[in-house]
Amino acid sequence: MKNKGKYYILTFGCQMNKNDSERLAGVLEELGFKETSRPEQASILFINTCSVRQHAEDRVWGIIENWRKLKEKNPQIIIGITGCLPGRDKDGKLQKKLAGVDLFFPIMELPFLPERLQAINSKFGGKDFDDLEEYWQFVPKRTEKFRAFITIQNGCNNFCTYCVVPYSRGREVNRKLAEIIKEIKDLAKKGCKEVALLGQVVNNYRLQTSDFGLLHSDNLFARKDDFAALLWEINNISGIERIFFTAADPQYFNDYQIQALALPKVVNYLHLPVQSGDNEILKKMNRKYTREAYLELVKKIRKVKPNIALGTDIIVGFCGETEKQFNNTYDLYKKCDFDISFHAVYSERSGTLAAKKFKDDVPLPVKKERWQKLQKLMEKTTYQKNQKYVGQTVLVLVDSLVKGGWLSGNSEEMKMVRFKGTRELIGKIVKVKIYKAEEWILLGRML
């Protein structure tokens, strides 16, 4: 196809947004565009937006202002915004603030991109995707051959009071089993070793009626738990050596899924967001589990996989959070002995139930103080936990070459490991013996 110019995509947010950008890139290349790393060289400029926190949206306005200046010099430039921001703009108020933006659509409307581009510039059309029902049926432009994100689900039905996802991405929709398995098998043939399954409520994945006949007769979890059954199927795909998934919801994590953690290819790491360790705050957040249920779940998981590394998400300073309630979260962190936490200061999001029902009354300095206290606990805990790896041998999927001849990659516990080596090892899984452990990096020598 004739080269129609260059495109540039800027991505904010989670791994799912990154995977969505890979699909957007795949569509643009199908239409004849080539990628550039320099916005000033592009005919099409896209931001794939995140709405989880206000500052992520605030960054968009400044970038669009800079891109408008490029467009003043070259009026033919097309500026597009996709992702969560358009998805939650139900009344069009946000779009009105973005003068100069030509395309503004949620990622689910990706199949309509060719005709929308053609409506702006007749030279930019030439192909339609009317036969595709869902945006995830597009083939992503992968940035790595040895590792891939696999979207298995989109949207959420839970309506946690602080969260915009049900508004920006809609209700839960599950991908067909055949599509998931085909995509992973095709990747395995091309040398992919690790797949990361993505979904807003990934472990609530549900098979369709037509999917049940595709499950192997000896699948341990068939008709028991759909997500565990999916893990079993992927575990049996030749060539795939690691399976990772994010982010699991504690309310759906059952005994079958705990058993599935012991499948040979499932990594020795689980990301299990808790958000708060206080029952009253959990209730206000509409998180459908209690502190006690979460602690019991962690206990069950560690019984099956004693050495599993656990990660979580925590929000500090949620509406009305008292010092005592924060201390309950702090205490839960210590009891769970997490390896890592992605904790955030509560950010009110317009349109959510929390914004309508509760007052964002915890002062920002108090929020920052609580964040810092949790951060210090995490750094101390992570450093202490990492010491057990000194003298041990870990399996590392090498993903990059850093300065000074050091290679970097993740262990099966999703710990960053660095060791001396050459570029040829990128994409391979190697044994590394650890001689030093820091908070965020394990240093070792390849065996």
Order of alpha helices (4+ residues) and beta strands (2+ residues): beta-alpha-beta-beta-alpha-beta-alpha-alpha-beta-alpha-beta-beta-alpha-beta-alpha-beta-alpha-beta-alpha-beta-alpha-alpha-beta-alpha-beta-alpha-alpha-beta-beta-beta-beta-beta
